[in-house]
Amino acid sequence: MMKFCPCFSNPQQLPNSPRDSFDEGLTGYRGHSNKLFALFTFRSRGKGSSRQKYITEEIKKYGNVKSSGKIFKLKELIAATDNFSMACMIGEGGFGRVYKGFLTSLNQVVAVKRLDRNGLQGTREFFAEVMVLSLAQHQNLVNLIGYCVEDDQRVLVYEFMPNGSLEDHLFDLPEGAPSLDWFTRMKIVHGAAKGLEYLHDYADPPVIYRDVKASNILLQSDFNSKLSDFGLARLGPTEGKDHVSTRVMGTYGYCAPEYAMTGQLTAKSDVYSFGVVLLEVISGRRTIDGDKPTEEQNLISWAEPLLKDRRMFTRIVDPNLKGNYPLKGLHQALAIATMCLQEEAETRPFMGDVVTALEFLARPIEVVDDTTNTDTTNTDTTTPAPVSVTQTSSPDP
């Protein structure tokens, strides 16, 4: 049913795999040159306003520009982050560090991502983020406020998400820290699913996210969730194609089997990764955890036999929930995760179907008759039937 496959904790290239760059994807998408990528690659010489206008006009060739980010001067971002002080650092990824800052010009707290200046890959990530977040805008995608292209500096400025990431609230909680309740967990994954649905079905051009994981799902103060970090995103597929060929990049433990083996990327690859995250949210376990006993280090392998027996479902649940969850809701959530984690891509649901199914699970109910974490009366030991859902007709604004 499910299959674990190797992927990578840091972006790297497999032997004999196709070269992967966002600019090449753009050229293949609509036949344009790499002129736009060159704007981000070479040292900046023009003024911000003229450069911004030119970048916006170039991006329009690929789709409808939803937001043209403001171009900041480096000195303004240095002031906002106390010269990129370590005291302001709130995160670090494969391509650079993220800082909390305050922009006096906007009177706003922001997140400032300064990309690694070594090599072109950081510039490609920068390029991908600006492109995707200029063409796609949704309540469940992080908002790009602007960016800086100055000399060899590449800096992105986002809205600040005060509750950090889903990863911060799910794993390795400090002693005494409150755990997310069941309905907040479902609200978070429902929001992430809506973001993916928008990218796959409503963005123009469509986008394959390629980096679904708990650390990339950021949370507002009300725990509304937003997808972030679009450096690995790809446009397409288009012109009747059913996949995008690319080298395998992503995070170990989240990659879909067919993508890891062939480099053929589809929207269903994102669906598989989402299934991994959903299982993490239900279980409170990381997809890969070297600190656990050998037989429990791989979440998918550990959960697979338990998912075949309804009587074992409660063993999957995060102990931090202390039994406070609706049993029927658990069964439904595990059914959704199981469908997303199907080995064959064509048997996985579309994200629109997942959104519809999760919508009901994210609604708190006043009276629940079956919140117990044991189910001794049910003798059915088979995997639950798939959730019947209908694709939504339009995304949330």
N, C-alpha and C positions, 0 to 999 in steps of 0.2 A: 504493500500500500504506500508507505512512505519510505523515502530513501535519503540518508544523509550523504552529502557530497562535499569535498574540500573546496574551499574558496580562500580568500586572502585577507589578512588583517590589515595589510597596507597595500595600496595599489601597486601591482607589478604585472609583468607580462609573461604569459606562458610560452614555452618553446613552440615555434611554428604557428602561433596564433596571429590573427590579423592585427595590424597596427590600429590603435584607437586614439582618435583625437576628435574633440567636439567640432573643430573647424572642418575636418574631413567629412564629418556627418552632415554639416551644413551644405557643403559643396554637393554631396550626393543627394541631399534632400531637395534642393531646388536649382541645382546647377550653378550657383553663384561662386564667385571667386573667393579667395581667402583674404580679401581686402579688409573685411571687418575684423578678423582675427589679428591682422597686422596692426590695427589701431591699439590693441592691448599689448602687443608684443614689444614694440619698439619704444624707445624713450620718448616721453611726451614733449612736444615742442609748441603745439598750439594752445590758445587760450581755452579755458574750461567751457565757456558758453558755446563757442564755435565747435569744439570737439564733441560736446554733448549733442548738439543739433545734428552733426554728421553721423554720430553713432546711432542716434534714434532713427534717422532716415535709412541707414543701412539695415537696421533690425527690422524695419517695416517691410523689407523685401521678403522676409521669412514668415510674416504673420502680422496680426493686428496687435500693435503695441498697447498694452494695458497701462503701463506705467514707465515713464522715462525717469530713471533715478537722477538725483542731483549729483553733480560732480563737485567733490570737496577738495580743498587745498590740503596738502599734507600737514602744514603747520596747524590747521584747525583741528585735525585729528590727533596730532601730538598733544595739543593743549587739552583736548577732551579726555585723553587717557593718561595724563601726567607722563607724557613721553613713553607711552606703552609700558608703563610700570608693571612689574610682576605683581604688585599689590592689587592691580586692577584686572589681572588675568582671571578669566572665569572658565576657560576651556582650551583644549589643545587637540588638534587633529593631525591627519597625515600631511596636510598642506599648509598649516600655519596655526597661529594662536588667536584666541578670541578674548577681547577685553571689554569690560564695562566702562562706559564713558558718558560724559554729559556735554551735549552740544549747546552752547549758549545761544547760537544763532537760531536754533529751533526750540530752545527751552525744553529739551527732551533728553531723557536717559536713553542711550542706545547701546547696541552691541557692535563692536568694531572688530572685524576679522582681518588680520594682517597676514598676507600669504607669504610663504617661503620664497625668497628671491633666487634660490638655487634651482636652475633648470627650467625648461619650458612647461613641465607638467603643472606647476603651480599657476602659471599664466593660463593654461587651458582650463583649469578649474574655475579661475576667476572669470574667464570668458563665458563658460557655461552658465555660471550663476547669474551674470548680468543678462545674458540672452534669455534664459528660461524665465526669470522673474520679471523681465520686461514684457514677455509675451503671455505670461500666466499670472492671474491674480484671483485669489479665492480666500475666504475666511479661514481656511485650514492650510494655507501656505504662508510661511513667514514673509513679512513685508520687507522688501529691499528699499531702503531710504535713499541710498546713493553709493558712490564709490569714488576712489581716488586713483588716477593714473598719472603718476608724477615721477620722472626719472625711472629708476628701476623698482619703484614702490607700487604694489597693487593691494589696495585696501578696500574692503566692503563694509558698508554700514547698514545694519538691520534694526528693526524694532527690537527693543529689549524684552525678553520673556522672563518675568520675575520668578516663576516657579521652576526654572531650569528645565531639565529634560526628564522624560519618563524613566530613564535609567537611574537618575538620582533618587527617585521615589520608590523604586522597585527592588533594587539590589543593595546589599551591604548597608542596611540602615543603621545609623548610630543607636546605641542602646537607649531605649525609652522613646525613640522617635515614632510618631504615629505612622501606621501603614495605610496605604490607599484602601478605601472600602470597595466593595464589589462594583457598585454602580458608578463610582468615579472611574474605576478601571475601564468599565464598558464605555463610558462617555469618552474617555481618551482614545481608545481604539476606534470608536465610531467616527470621531473627528479625523483621525489619521486615514481611515478608509475613505471618507468623503474627499480628502485631499487627493488621494490616489485616483479615485473615480474621476475627479475633475481633470487631472493630468491625462488620463487614458482616453476619456470619452468626450470631453468638452473643450479642452485646450486646442488652440489652432496656431501652430501644428500640434499634434498629440505628442506627449512626452512620456518616455519610460524613465522612471525615477532611478532605479538601479542601486539604491543604497538605503533600503528600508531597514531600520534597526532602532532599538529603544533610545539610543543616544541622539538620534536625529529627529525625534519627536519632542518638540519643545512645548512648554505649558504656560499659558497665561495665568493670571491670579485666580481666575474662576475655573482653572483646569481645562479650558478650551485648548485643544491640541492643534499644533501646526507643524507641517513637515518643513525641515530645514536642510541646508547643505546640498545644493544641487550640482556640485562639481563633477559628479559622475553621470549626470542625466544625459539622455540621448533623445534626439528628435526622431519621430517616425514610429513604425514603418509607414511608407507611402507607396503610391503607384502600384497598388495591387500586391505588394510584398507582404508576407506574414511575419517577417522578423527583420532585425537589424544584426548584421554580422560585426562582431567587435571582440577585442581581446577580453578575457575574463578579469573583471575587477570588482571589488566589493569587500565584504567583511566575512571572515571565516565563520561558517555556521549558518549563514543566511541565504546562500546562493541556491537557486533552483538547479536540480540535477542536469537538465538538458542544457542549461546555460554554461554550467561548469565543464561539461563534457564537449560541447560543440562550439561555444562562443556565440550561439544564435540567441539573441535577446528579443523577448516579446513582453507584452503587458502581463502575460501569465507568469513571467519570471518574478515580477513585483508581487503578484498574488501569493506565490510560494513564500517569499520573504515575509509578507504580512502574516501569513499563517504561523511562521516561527515566532514573530513578535506576539501574536495573540496567545500562543502557548506559553510564552514567557510571562505574560501578564496574568494568566490564569494560575500558573504554577509558582510564580515568584522565583523561578530558576533561570540562570543564564543559559543561552543555547549551548555554550561550551564553558565548562567550569572545572578546571584542573584541581580544585580543592576538594571536590567530592570524590567518593569511592569510584573506582575505575568504571564500574557498570552504570554509574549515574552521571558521568562527566559529559556525555552527549545527550542533550535534552530530547532530541527527536528519537534516538534509539531507545532511551529509557522509557519514554512515554508510549511508544508504539504498542507493546503488548498490553499495557493498561487501557489503551483506547479501544481495544477489541472486546472488552468486558465491562458492561455498565456498572457492575458491582465494584469495579476498581477505580471508577472515575474520581471518587473523593480522595483517593491517594495522590492524585495529580495536583490537587488544590493547594495553594499557598497556605501554610500553617498560620501565617500572620492574620489571615481572615478569621480565624478562630470559629469556623463554622457559620459565620454570618454571610450567607449567600443563598439565593433561591436555587434549590436543587434542579428544578426544570430549566432555569436560566443557565446553570452550569452545563447541563446536557446539551442545550442549544449552542452554547459558546464552543464546547468541544467538538460538536458536529461541524460548525463553521470552520474551526481550525483544521479538522481532519480533511475537509473538502479542499481547503486551500493548499494542503500539504500533499495532495495526490502526486504520485511520481510522474504520471502522464499529464503534460501541460493542458491538453485539450479537455481533460476531465475536471479541471479546476473551474470554479465559478468566475464570472466577471466581477470587478470591484463594485459595480452597481448593485449586483445581487447581494454582496456582502454588506454593503451599506444598509440595504433594506432589512436584512436579517438582524443586524446589530442595533438598529434604531429602537427596536422593542426591548432589547436587553439593557439598553442604556437608560431606560425610564424607571425611576424608583417606584415601587408599589407600596401602598400603605399596609396591606395585609398579605403576608406570605405564609401559606400553610405548610410549606415543605422546606424550610431553611435548614433542617438538620443535616449534618455532614455524614450521615449514614443512610443507606438505602437497602434495608434488609428485606423489604416486602417485594421488591421487583425481582423476578426470576429470569427475566430476559437478559441473556449475557451477550447479545450481539451488539455490534457498533450501531449507534443511533442512525435512523434514516436521515437523509439529507434534508436540510431546512428548505421548505418550499417558499420561494420568494419571487417577486416580480421586479424587473429592472425599473428604476425610477426614471421619469421622463426628463427631469431637469435638475441641475445641481442647485445647492443652496447658493444664494447670491453672495 
